[in-house]
């Protein structure tokens, strides 16, 4: 079993559960087919599982390394963004919301990736988090609670797992300020109106 399932903190795991989406963050394998790096480059995308009948030979050295996500909130929390090819319409929606959130920024995928990369990693190269009032967070954001990841959606938060979401809790019973896994720039894009593709269990 390959460690190609991604958690909201960007870590990869060898589990059997399948997700709704796949993506990549560059060539992660060494010549022996072992994971040698967390990422390569700033172009971290999330894609649909099927597109124009294309087939890929999985887990090959010197090629983009396939990673799988439960759903889009998981991928966004891990630092990815919609692919501009297989998810063209979602990418356009994401970009419009991004431009509304950051009207003074240069426009284009490279500029998005540059700002995202600064937000997704901490100074040691690990997954960056930040603190924010829970009441102010938009739908689609992932937070930390009870040592796990939780999806913010409506008046509730949903506990995340590789298989799906568990029994929700009301936002009102959680602390007022929480640790956020989703990068700051992505949070602002969600706040500007980007709607995610969430797993049916949420």
C-alpha positions, 0 to 999 in steps of 0.5 A, a space after each residue: 500500500 502506497 503512502 499517497 492519501 493526504 490528510 488536512 495537514 498535508 501529511 501522506 499516509 498508506 490507507 485503503 480509503 479512496 477519496 473524491 479527488 487526486 492531485 500532486 505537488 511535483 515529483 516526490 519519489 527517488 529512483 527506487 520509488 520511495 518518497 524522498 521529499 514532501 513537495 517539489 515546486 509551488 504548483 500544488 493542484 487538485 484534480 478530478 479522478 477522471 478526465 477525457 479518458 486519460 490513464 496514468 501509470 501510478 507511483 513512477 519515479 521522475 514523474 508527478 507523484 499521484 496524491 489522493 484527497 477525501 474531498 476539496 476542503 481536505 486538499 485546500 487545507 493541505 495547501 492545494 488549489 483547483 487544477 486549471 485544466 481538468 477543473 477549469 470551471 472550478 479554477 475560474 471560480 477560485 480565481 475570481 474569488 481570489 481576485 476579489 479577496 486580493 484585488 491589489 495582487 498580480 493576477 495569474 496561476 503563478 502569482 496564486 501559487 507564490 502567495 499560497 506557498 508562503 502561507 502553506 509552509 512554516 519556516 521549518 518547512 512544515 504545515 503552517 497553521 494560524 489562529 482565528 475566531 471560529 465565528 468568523 471562519 467561512 464554510 470549507 475551512 479545516 480547523 484543529 480540535 481534540 487533536 484532530 481536523 474538523 471541517 467548518 460548515 454552516 453552524 457546525 463542525 465535522 470531524 474528519 477522517 480518511 473514510 469521511 466525516 463523523 458526527 458534527 458538533 455545534 460551532 458554539 460549543 468549541 472555543 472562540 478562537 481556534 487553530 486553522 489548518 487551511 492557509 490564510 490566503 485560501 481562507 480569504 478566498 473561501 470568505 470571498 465566495 468560493 464554494 468547495 466540493 465536500 464529501 457527502 458525509 459532511 
